[in-house]
Amino acid sequence: MSLNSEQQVAVVHRGSPLLVLAGAGTGKTRVITHRVAHLLDEGTPPWRILAVTFTNKAAGEMRTRIDQLCDGRHDTKQIWVGTFHSICARILRRWGQTVGLSPHFTIYDTADSMQVMNRVLEAQNVSDTLFSSRGVLGWIDRAKNRGLGPTELDDIGLIEPVRSVVAKAYAAYQKLLVAADGADFGDLLMHSVALLRQAAKPAVGQLADTDPVRALMHRFSHVVVDEFQDTNPVQAELVDRLSGQAELCVVGDDDQAIYGWRGADVDQILRFADRHPGTEVVRLEHNYRSTGCILRCADAVIRKNSGRLGKTLWTDAGDGERVRVLELLGEREEARLVAHEISAAVDDGASPEQFAIFYRTHAQSRVLEDALRVAGLSCRIVGGVAFYQRAEVKDVISYLVVLQNPASDTHLARILNRPARGIGSTTAERLLTYAAEHGASLWEALANARNAGVSAGACRKIAGFIEIIAQLREIAPTLALDALVAEVVERTGYRESLSIDGDQDALARLENLQELLGNVAEFVAERPGSTLADYLEQTSLVADERAAGEGSSAVTLMTVHSAKGLEYDEVYLTGMEERVFPHARVLDDPVQLEEERRLAYVAITRARRRLTLTMVERRRLYGQMQAGSPSRFVLDMPRDAVAAAGRHGTGVSRPGGSARAQLPMARSSQPGWNDDVVYDVDPGVELHADELGEEGVMLYVGMNVRHKDFGVGELIGWAGVGHNLKFNLRFAKVGTKTILARFCEPV
């Protein structure tokens, strides 16, 4: 494929900063590699070119394609090609002494950092039931992404006591890293920027001109940066300082900026021209991936965002099939339909690898995995693991196994310090050694912890753990299975530990726990009278069957975040309801809602040939039933690009009643595919007995509830039963609170 006119302009532009807005599927990597090859052919020395991207895979592909284009004409090994972190490591190994690093410093990965933070929190007597190492490191990483030190945490919105704990831990953590001649990933960026800032200070004396770091700032004549929309402020400053004497070319797509939760700042690309006067902007809009109908739907969704530079994708491949919008009764019908359609296509000769199923959150994957397994299809989960293999799910199931059989050492060892309760690995090893030497189980060793050489402090914590298990075993025979699992999640402190962390990972794990509770409730409903042993047997068989069925030819399942950069012939985008996609967490935040819309744009533009959107009338998700109303992203799509089908593909689509009038997005003046839909007035659904309050009040996600102190809040979840029923409520002024239901009343 030769370069089109816009690509050619981006390749040959010289003389001023260049911003290439590369829409999905428009050949941005082709532009970058051709630009570098063209610079070499013009006579630019290879060592004067810097090319930066985000992943090792992308950097490797970039170098390979540059080598192929040059075909031996130039010594491409001298080009600086790499990720932000690898480029920074290269700088620091040569000149890091100024910031306290030797040439042989150690780069600490996530596991290494966790070990250091464990030491910090233990030394500071921070309760590991209130502050996990993972959670504290998450806040520190957020600060480092913005170039903030331990004394500058006010800028990331921490409240007390979290701010004080994180600030103190951050300072101690950095001291330990310096003492160990180490740096974590955030330090690689911050140290490099500090080094360049220092070198940029006014020179004092003639010898200052020989500063090698100052020379580095003048080394490059051309700097090219890929995926610029994903940069954080520290990365953007690094680029600016390394390109002080260079022609800077950044390539990215503001419409695909979906990593704000990881510290990326879309303003870096939106304000690029403001920070670099004279910037030339080239838009790549010719899409080589998708059909016209798919692109029109993507454009209709993304153009509602105000924070964008603007472009319109087009293709010369024709309209293709209309985007299908299917409505199903519930999530299980949704999963069965998707599995049935893919199975039928595979029976007709299609390859499973042509198909991808997307969902907003990992918790949605469980019913899809089950349906594919029943249909005899293998599945591959990208960016995650199978539902029953997720750590938090395995932890809770391990608790259930121990309740049934305390002598199961493997499961007991797994949960001994999950959630963290101060029973460290050394204690666990002593207990296991004692058990092996005495021919006893680990459970028996716990009762003899002092004889196993365990410290008095650890013995007290072990006693607390034994008491929790004993209490759960005592009440287990009196509870329904789903109520027992809810008690396990609550009494062990598992839910509380994740709630305190509060980062995106912890929230996703909470959602998985809620989905597990829903899974147990379904099991009980389908198999009245079933026991804990029955449920554990079923989960073991499901996990085993799934593992046995995994092969090289499989249907791909993934969250939309994991789908960025990928493409498939046929895509199913499931869960297209309000509070699912867009996610309930973002509805009150205009900035996050714009990122959610960009996420929808990314999802739509992954499809090459065929795209199907599915939504349901009611969905049990995270263990709770919620009424389904159509995602605003579905409602945005134009009539001429959508083929809407009703329930199970028959009749008229019914995407959610009065909810449409409540959507905050302005209705388009253009006719829409759903203009002739008759909506239900009542957004509620008929719920089972376990979904009713003590006075028989129907509960559903999104209902309004009043509290005497906080006012009216929105119900976003609940847990427990009877007198211990707790509401998770979002209030306009005080944020999210967990409150006992007996102190609230429906509005």
C-alpha positions in Angstrom: 0.0 0.0 0.0 1.5 3.3 -1.1 1.1 6.4 1.1 -2.1 8.4 0.7 -1.9 12.2 0.4 -2.3 12.9 4.1 0.2 10.2 5.1 2.7 11.7 2.6 2.3 15.2 4.0 3.0 13.8 7.5 6.1 11.9 6.3 7.8 14.8 4.4 6.8 17.8 6.7 9.8 19.6 8.0 10.6 22.9 9.7 8.0 23.1 12.6 6.4 20.9 15.2 4.0 18.4 13.7 0.9 16.9 15.3 -0.5 13.9 13.4 -4.1 13.1 14.4 -4.3 9.5 13.4 -7.8 8.1 13.6 -8.4 4.4 14.2 -7.2 2.2 11.4 -5.6 5.0 9.4 -2.1 3.7 9.3 -0.2 5.7 11.9 2.6 3.1 12.4 3.1 3.3 8.6 3.5 7.1 8.8 6.0 6.9 11.7 8.2 4.3 10.1 8.2 5.9 6.7 9.0 9.3 8.3 12.1 7.8 10.0 13.2 6.1 6.9 12.7 9.2 4.9 14.8 11.2 7.3 17.6 8.7 7.0 17.4 8.8 3.2 17.7 12.6 3.4 21.0 12.3 5.3 20.0 12.6 8.9 22.5 10.6 11.0 20.7 7.6 12.7 22.0 8.6 16.1 20.2 12.0 15.9 16.8 10.3 15.7 14.7 9.4 18.7 11.5 7.4 18.4 9.4 6.7 21.5 6.4 4.6 22.1 4.6 2.9 25.1 5.1 -0.9 24.8 8.1 -3.1 24.1 6.0 -4.8 21.5 5.2 -1.6 19.7 8.9 -0.5 19.9 10.0 -3.9 18.5 7.5 -3.6 15.6 8.6 0.0 14.9 12.3 -1.0 14.7 11.6 -4.1 12.5 9.5 -2.0 10.0 12.2 0.7 9.9 14.8 -2.0 9.1 12.7 -3.4 6.4 12.1 0.0 4.8 15.8 0.9 4.9 16.8 -2.5 3.5 20.4 -2.2 4.7 21.0 1.3 3.4 21.5 2.8 6.9 22.8 1.7 10.3 19.4 1.7 12.0 20.9 0.2 15.2 22.1 3.7 16.1 18.5 5.1 16.2 17.2 5.5 19.7 14.0 3.5 19.5 12.2 2.4 22.7 9.6 2.9 25.3 9.5 5.9 27.7 10.9 3.7 30.5 13.6 2.1 28.4 14.8 5.4 27.1 14.9 6.8 30.7 16.8 3.8 31.9 19.3 4.3 29.2 19.8 7.9 30.2 20.1 7.2 33.9 22.6 4.4 33.5 24.9 6.8 31.7 24.3 10.0 33.7 22.2 9.0 36.8 24.9 9.8 39.4 23.6 13.3 39.6 20.3 12.0 41.0 21.9 9.4 43.2 21.9 6.4 41.0 24.9 4.3 40.0 25.3 2.8 36.5 24.2 -0.5 37.9 21.0 0.6 39.7 18.2 -1.9 40.0 14.8 -1.3 38.4 12.0 -2.4 40.8 9.0 -4.1 39.2 5.6 -4.2 40.8 6.4 -7.3 42.9 9.7 -5.7 44.1 7.9 -2.5 45.0 5.3 -4.4 47.0 8.0 -6.0 49.1 9.5 -2.6 49.9 6.2 -1.1 50.8 5.4 -4.1 53.0 8.5 -3.2 55.0 7.6 0.5 55.1 4.0 -0.1 56.4 5.2 -2.7 58.9 7.9 -0.3 60.3 5.3 2.5 60.6 2.8 0.2 62.3 0.2 1.0 59.7 -2.7 -1.4 59.9 -2.6 -3.8 56.9 -6.3 -4.3 57.2 -6.9 -0.6 56.5 -4.0 0.2 54.1 -2.7 -2.3 51.7 0.7 -2.0 50.1 -1.0 -2.2 46.7 -3.3 0.7 47.5 -0.6 2.9 48.9 1.6 2.2 45.9 -1.3 3.1 43.7 -1.6 6.6 45.2 2.2 7.0 45.0 2.1 6.1 41.3 -0.6 8.6 40.7 1.5 11.3 42.3 4.6 10.3 40.3 2.6 10.4 37.0 2.1 14.1 37.8 5.7 14.6 39.0 4.6 15.1 42.6 6.8 14.3 45.6 5.7 13.2 49.2 5.0 16.8 50.3 2.8 17.7 47.3 -0.1 15.2 47.7 -2.7 17.8 48.1 -2.8 18.1 44.3 -4.2 14.5 43.9 -7.2 15.1 46.3 -6.3 12.8 49.2 -8.2 13.2 52.4 -7.2 12.4 55.9 -6.0 10.0 57.2 -5.1 8.7 53.8 -3.0 11.7 52.9 -0.8 11.5 56.0 -0.3 7.7 55.7 0.5 7.9 52.0 2.9 10.9 52.4 4.8 9.3 55.2 5.0 6.0 53.4 6.0 7.7 50.2 9.0 9.4 51.9 10.1 6.2 53.6 9.7 4.2 50.4 11.9 6.6 48.5 14.6 6.5 51.1 14.7 2.7 50.9 14.9 2.8 47.1 17.8 5.3 47.3 19.6 3.2 49.9 19.2 0.1 47.7 20.4 2.0 44.6 17.0 1.3 43.0 14.2 3.0 41.1 10.7 2.0 40.3 9.0 2.7 36.9 7.7 6.1 38.1 11.2 7.0 39.3 12.7 6.3 35.9 10.6 9.2 34.5 10.9 11.6 37.4 14.7 11.1 37.8 15.3 11.6 34.1 13.2 14.8 34.1 15.0 16.1 37.2 18.3 15.4 35.5 17.3 17.3 32.4 15.9 20.2 34.4 19.2 20.5 36.3 21.2 20.5 33.0 18.9 23.2 31.6 19.8 25.7 34.3 21.9 28.7 33.3 25.5 27.6 32.7 28.1 28.8 35.2 31.7 28.9 33.8 33.0 27.5 30.5 33.1 23.9 31.7 29.3 23.8 31.9 29.2 23.5 28.1 30.8 20.1 28.4 28.0 18.7 30.6 27.0 15.4 28.9 23.4 15.8 29.9 23.3 19.3 28.4 24.7 17.7 25.3 22.0 15.1 25.4 19.4 17.9 25.2 21.1 18.9 21.9 21.7 15.4 20.6 18.5 14.8 18.6 17.5 16.6 15.5 14.3 14.7 15.1 12.0 13.2 17.8 9.0 11.1 17.0 6.5 10.1 19.7 3.7 7.5 19.2 0.4 7.3 21.1 0.9 10.8 22.4 -2.6 10.9 23.8 -1.5 8.4 26.5 1.3 10.6 27.9 1.2 12.0 31.4 2.6 15.4 32.4 6.0 13.9 33.3 6.3 12.1 30.0 5.3 15.2 28.0 7.9 17.3 29.8 10.5 14.6 29.1 9.7 14.8 25.4 9.9 18.6 25.4 13.3 18.6 27.1 14.8 16.0 24.8 13.5 17.8 21.7 14.7 21.2 22.7 16.9 21.4 19.5 14.9 18.9 17.4 11.9 18.9 15.1 9.2 17.3 17.2 6.5 15.0 15.6 3.9 13.5 17.8 1.3 11.0 16.6 -1.9 10.1 18.4 -5.6 10.2 18.5 -7.4 12.3 21.1 -10.5 10.2 20.5 -8.7 7.1 21.8 -7.4 8.6 25.0 -8.8 6.0 27.5 -6.2 5.7 30.2 -6.9 8.6 32.4 -7.2 6.3 35.3 -3.6 5.3 34.8 -2.4 8.9 34.9 -2.6 9.7 31.2 -3.7 13.3 30.5 -5.6 13.9 27.2 -4.8 17.6 27.6 -1.2 16.8 26.5 -2.4 16.2 23.0 -5.3 18.7 23.0 -3.0 21.5 24.1 0.0 20.5 22.1 -0.3 23.3 19.6 -0.7 25.8 22.4 2.6 24.7 23.9 4.4 24.5 20.6 3.8 27.6 18.5 3.7 27.0 14.7 2.5 23.4 15.0 1.3 21.9 11.7 -1.7 19.6 12.2 -2.2 16.7 9.8 -5.4 14.6 10.1 -5.4 11.0 9.0 -9.0 10.1 8.3 -8.9 7.5 5.6 -9.8 4.3 7.5 -8.5 1.0 6.0 -10.1 -1.3 8.6 -13.9 -0.9 9.0 -17.0 -0.5 6.9 -18.9 2.7 6.3 -21.8 1.9 8.7 -19.4 1.0 11.5 -17.5 4.3 11.0 -20.7 6.4 10.9 -21.8 4.9 14.2 -18.3 5.6 15.7 -18.5 9.2 14.5 -22.0 9.7 15.9 -20.8 8.5 19.3 -17.5 10.5 19.5 -18.7 13.8 18.1 -20.8 14.4 21.3 -17.5 15.0 23.1 -16.5 18.6 23.5 -12.8 17.9 24.4 -11.6 16.9 21.0 -9.7 18.3 18.1 -12.1 16.8 15.5 -11.9 14.5 12.5 -14.2 12.3 10.5 -13.2 8.8 9.5 -14.2 7.5 6.0 -13.6 4.5 3.9 -13.7 3.6 0.2 -14.7 0.0 1.1 -18.4 0.6 1.0 -21.1 0.7 3.7 -21.1 -3.0 4.4 -23.7 -4.5 6.8 -25.5 -2.2 9.2 -24.5 -2.3 12.8 -27.0 -4.7 14.6 -28.6 -3.7 17.8 -30.2 -6.6 19.7 -32.3 -6.6 22.8 -32.5 -9.6 25.1 -34.4 -10.3 28.2 -31.4 -10.8 30.5 -27.6 -11.4 30.6 -28.0 -15.2 30.3 -30.1 -14.9 27.1 -27.6 -12.4 25.8 -24.7 -14.8 26.4 -26.6 -17.7 24.9 -27.4 -15.8 21.8 -23.8 -14.6 21.2 -22.5 -18.2 21.8 -25.2 -19.7 19.5 -24.4 -17.3 16.7 -20.7 -17.8 16.9 -21.1 -21.6 17.2 -23.3 -21.6 14.1 -20.8 -19.6 12.1 -18.0 -21.9 13.2 -20.1 -24.9 12.1 -20.4 -23.2 8.7 -16.6 -22.9 8.4 -15.7 -19.7 10.1 -12.6 -19.6 12.4 -13.3 -18.8 16.1 -10.4 -16.4 15.9 -12.5 -14.1 13.7 -14.7 -13.3 16.6 -14.3 -11.1 19.7 -16.7 -10.4 22.5 -16.2 -7.1 24.4 -17.5 -6.0 27.8 -17.0 -3.0 30.0 -15.9 -4.8 33.1 -14.3 -8.2 33.8 -17.3 -9.2 36.0 -19.5 -9.4 32.9 -17.4 -12.2 31.4 -18.7 -15.0 33.7 -22.0 -15.7 31.9 -20.3 -15.3 28.5 -17.6 -17.8 29.5 -20.2 -20.3 30.7 -22.3 -19.9 27.5 -19.3 -20.5 25.2 -18.3 -23.5 27.2 -21.8 -25.0 26.9 -21.7 -24.3 23.2 -18.4 -26.3 22.9 -16.3 -23.2 22.0 -12.9 -22.4 23.5 -12.3 -18.9 24.7 -9.2 -16.8 25.2 -9.4 -14.0 27.7 -7.1 -11.0 26.8 -5.9 -8.7 29.6 -7.4 -10.9 32.3 -8.0 -14.4 33.5 -11.0 -16.7 33.5 -13.6 -15.8 36.1 -13.0 -18.7 38.5 -9.2 -18.2 38.2 -9.3 -14.6 39.4 -7.5 -14.1 42.7 -10.4 -12.7 44.7 -12.8 -15.4 43.4 -10.3 -18.2 44.2 -9.8 -16.6 47.7 -13.5 -16.7 48.5 -13.9 -20.2 47.1 -10.9 -21.3 49.2 -12.7 -20.0 52.3 -15.7 -22.1 51.3 -13.5 -25.2 50.9 -12.0 -24.6 54.4 -15.4 -24.3 55.9 -16.3 -27.7 54.5 -12.8 -29.2 55.0 -10.3 -27.4 57.3 -7.7 -30.1 56.5 -7.3 -28.8 52.9 -3.9 -27.3 53.4 -3.6 -25.7 50.0 -6.8 -23.7 50.4 -6.0 -22.8 54.0 -2.5 -21.6 53.2 -4.0 -19.4 50.4 -6.4 -17.5 52.7 -4.2 -17.4 55.9 -3.3 -13.8 55.1 -6.0 -12.9 52.6 -7.0 -10.2 53.2 -3.9 -9.1 54.9 -4.1 -9.7 58.7 -0.4 -9.7 59.6 0.4 -13.4 59.2 3.5 -13.1 57.1 5.2 -15.7 54.8 7.8 -16.5 57.5 5.0 -17.5 59.9 3.3 -19.5 57.3 6.5 -21.4 56.4 7.0 -22.3 60.1 3.5 -23.6 60.4 3.8 -25.7 57.2 7.1 -27.0 58.4 5.6 -27.9 61.8 2.7 -29.7 60.1 5.0 -31.7 57.9 7.3 -32.7 60.7 4.3 -33.9 62.9 2.2 -35.4 60.2 -0.5 -32.9 60.9 -2.7 -30.6 58.8 -2.0 -26.9 58.6 -5.3 -26.3 60.5 -3.9 -28.4 63.4 -0.6 -26.5 63.2 -2.5 -23.3 63.7 -3.8 -24.5 67.0 -0.2 -25.2 68.0 1.4 -22.0 66.7 3.5 -21.4 69.8 5.0 -24.8 69.5 5.8 -24.1 65.8 8.0 -21.2 66.8 5.6 -18.5 65.9 5.9 -15.1 67.7 3.4 -14.0 70.3 2.1 -11.2 68.1 1.6 -13.6 65.2 -0.1 -16.1 67.5 -2.7 -13.5 68.4 -3.4 -12.8 64.8 -3.7 -16.5 64.1 -6.1 -16.8 67.0 -8.3 -14.1 65.4 -8.3 -16.0 62.1 -9.2 -19.3 63.8 -12.1 -17.5 65.5 -13.4 -16.2 62.2 -13.4 -19.6 60.6 -15.0 -21.2 63.7 -17.8 -18.7 63.7 -18.5 -19.2 60.0 -18.5 -23.0 60.4 -20.9 -22.6 63.3 -23.5 -20.6 61.3 -23.0 -22.3 58.0 -25.6 -25.0 58.6 -28.2 -22.4 59.4 -27.8 -20.2 56.3 -28.8 -20.5 52.7 -25.7 -21.0 50.5 -25.8 -17.5 49.0 -26.2 -15.9 52.4 -23.3 -17.9 53.7 -21.0 -16.6 50.9 -22.1 -13.1 51.7 -21.2 -13.7 55.3 -17.8 -15.0 54.2 -17.1 -11.8 52.2 -18.2 -9.6 55.1 -16.8 -11.3 58.2 -13.4 -12.1 56.7 -12.9 -8.3 56.0 -12.4 -9.0 52.3 -14.9 -6.5 51.0 -13.7 -3.9 53.5 -10.1 -4.3 52.5 -10.9 -3.7 48.8 -13.2 -0.8 49.6 -10.4 1.0 51.5 -7.9 0.7 48.6 -10.3 2.5 46.3 -8.2 2.3 43.2 -9.5 1.0 39.8 -8.0 -2.5 40.4 -9.7 -2.8 43.8 -13.0 -1.6 42.4 -12.8 -4.2 39.6 -12.1 -6.9 42.2 -15.1 -5.8 44.3 -17.2 -6.1 41.2 -15.9 -9.6 40.7 -16.9 -10.5 44.2 -20.3 -9.1 43.7 -20.6 -11.2 40.5 -19.6 -14.3 42.5 -22.4 -13.6 44.9 -24.7 -13.4 41.9 -23.3 -16.7 40.6 -24.1 -18.4 43.9 -27.6 -17.0 43.9 -28.2 -18.3 40.4 -26.9 -21.7 41.5 -29.3 -21.8 44.5 -32.2 -20.8 42.3 -31.5 -23.4 39.7 -30.8 -26.2 42.2 -33.0 -25.9 45.2 -31.7 -27.8 48.2 -28.2 -27.9 46.9 -25.3 -27.9 49.4 -22.0 -26.2 49.7 -20.3 -29.4 48.5 -22.5 -29.3 45.4 -21.5 -25.8 44.6 -17.8 -26.4 45.1 -18.0 -29.5 42.9 -19.6 -27.5 40.2 -17.0 -24.7 40.2 -14.2 -27.2 40.1 -15.7 -29.0 37.1 -16.4 -25.7 35.3 -12.8 -24.5 35.8 -11.4 -27.8 34.7 -13.5 -28.0 31.6 -12.6 -24.5 30.6 -8.9 -25.2 31.0 -9.2 -28.4 29.0 -11.0 -26.6 26.2 -8.5 -23.8 25.8 -6.7 -24.1 22.5 -5.0 -22.1 19.8 -8.2 -21.5 17.9 -10.5 -19.7 20.3 -13.1 -16.9 20.6 -11.5 -13.8 22.2 -13.1 -12.2 25.2 -11.8 -8.9 26.7 -12.7 -5.6 28.3 -12.8 -2.7 25.9 -9.7 -1.2 27.5 -7.8 -4.4 26.5 -9.1 -4.1 22.9 -7.2 -0.9 22.0 -4.9 -1.6 19.2 -6.6 -4.8 18.1 -9.1 -5.6 15.3 -11.4 -8.5 14.5 -13.7 -9.4 11.6 -16.7 -9.7 13.8 -17.2 -8.0 17.2 -20.0 -8.4 19.8 -20.2 -5.4 22.1 -22.3 -6.6 25.1 -23.9 -4.8 28.0 -24.9 -1.7 26.1 -27.0 -0.2 28.9 -26.7 2.9 31.0 -24.8 2.1 34.2 -23.0 -0.7 32.5 -21.6 1.1 29.5 -21.2 4.0 30.4 -20.3 2.7 33.8 -22.3 3.9 36.8 -19.1 5.3 38.4 -18.7 8.0 35.7 -22.2 9.3 35.2 -21.7 12.3 37.6 -18.3 13.3 36.3 -18.2 15.1 32.9 -14.5 14.5 32.4 -14.8 10.7 33.1 -17.9 10.5 30.9 -16.0 11.9 28.0 -13.4 9.3 28.5 -16.1 6.7 28.6 -17.4 7.9 25.3 -13.9 7.6 23.8 -13.9 4.1 25.2 -17.1 3.3 23.2 -15.4 4.8 20.1 -12.5 2.5 20.6 -14.8 -0.5 20.9 -16.8 0.3 17.8 -13.7 0.8 15.6 -12.2 -2.6 16.5 -14.7 -4.3 14.1 -13.6 -4.8 10.5 -16.7 -6.3 8.8 -19.6 -6.8 11.3 -20.5 -5.2 14.6 -23.3 -6.4 16.9 -24.4 -4.4 20.0 -26.5 -6.2 22.7 -28.5 -4.9 25.6 -30.9 -6.4 28.0 -34.1 -5.4 29.8 -32.8 -6.4 33.1 -29.4 -7.6 34.2 -28.1 -9.3 37.3 -24.6 -7.9 37.7 -22.4 -7.9 40.8 -25.0 -10.0 42.5 -27.8 -7.4 42.0 -30.6 -6.9 39.6 -30.9 -3.6 37.7 -33.4 -2.4 35.1 -31.9 -2.1 31.7 -32.2 1.2 29.8 -30.3 1.8 26.6 -26.8 3.2 26.6 -26.7 6.7 25.4 -24.0 5.5 23.0 -26.6 3.3 21.3 -29.1 6.1 21.1 -26.6 8.3 19.4 -26.3 6.0 16.4 -27.8 7.1 13.0 -30.9 5.3 11.5 -29.2 4.6 8.2 -26.3 2.7 9.8 -28.2 0.6 12.3 -30.3 -2.5 11.9 -32.3 -2.8 15.1 -34.0 -6.0 16.2 -36.3 -6.6 19.1 -36.1 -9.3 21.8 -34.5 -12.4 20.4 -34.3 -10.7 17.0 -38.0 -10.3 16.5 -40.3 -7.3 16.4 -39.4 -3.8 17.4 -36.4 -2.8 19.5 -37.3 -1.5 23.0 -34.2 0.2 24.3 -35.5 1.5 27.6 -38.4 3.6 28.2 -38.6 6.8 30.1 -34.8 6.6 30.6 -34.3 8.3 27.3 -35.8 11.5 28.6 -33.5 11.4 31.5 -30.3 11.2 29.5 -28.2 14.3 29.9 -27.0 14.3 26.3 -28.9 16.6 23.9 -31.0 14.7 21.4 -29.9 15.0 17.8 -32.1 16.9 15.4 -31.4 14.2 12.8 -33.9 11.3 12.7 -32.6 8.3 14.7 -33.1 4.6 14.3 -35.2 4.4 17.4 -37.5 7.4 16.9 -40.5 5.1 16.4 -39.9 3.1 19.6 -42.7 3.0 22.3 -41.1 3.1 25.7 -42.2 1.6 29.0 -43.0 4.2 31.7 -41.8 2.2 34.7 -38.0 1.6 34.7 -38.3 -0.9 37.6 -38.3 -4.7 37.3 -40.0 -7.4 39.2 -37.5 -8.7 41.7 -37.3 -11.8 43.8 -37.8 -12.0 47.5 -34.1 -11.6 48.2 -34.1 -8.3 46.4 -36.7 -6.7 48.6 -36.2 -4.5 51.6 -37.5 -5.5 55.0 -40.8 -3.9 54.3 -41.1 -5.4 50.8 -39.8 -2.3 49.0 -38.4 -3.2 45.6 -34.7 -2.5 45.3 -32.9 -1.8 42.0 -29.7 0.0 41.0 -30.5 3.6 40.4 -33.4 4.1 42.8 -33.4 7.2 45.0 -33.0 6.7 48.8 -33.1 9.3 51.5 -30.8 9.5 54.5 -31.5 12.0 57.4 -28.0 13.5 57.3 -26.9 13.2 53.7 -30.1 13.7 51.9 -31.2 11.9 48.7 -28.7 9.4 47.3 -28.6 7.0 44.4 -28.5 3.3 45.1 -25.5 1.8 43.4 -25.4 -1.5 45.2 -26.3 -3.4 48.4 -25.1 -6.3 50.5 -26.3 -8.4 53.4 -29.8 -9.4 54.4 -32.4 -8.5 56.9 -31.3 -6.3 59.8 -27.7 -6.2 58.3 -28.8 -5.1 54.9 -26.4 -2.3 53.8 -26.9 0.2 51.0 -24.0 1.6 48.8 -25.3 5.1 48.0 -23.9 7.9 45.9 -24.7 11.4 47.3 -24.2 14.6 45.3 -22.3 16.4 48.1 -20.5 13.8 50.1 -19.8 11.1 47.5 -20.3 7.4 48.1 -21.3 6.0 51.5 -22.2 2.6 52.8 -25.1 2.9 55.2 -27.4 0.3 57.0 -30.7 0.2 55.1 -32.7 0.6 58.3 -31.5 4.2 58.5 -32.7 5.0 55.0 -36.1 5.3 53.3 -37.1 5.1 49.6 -38.0 8.3 47.9 
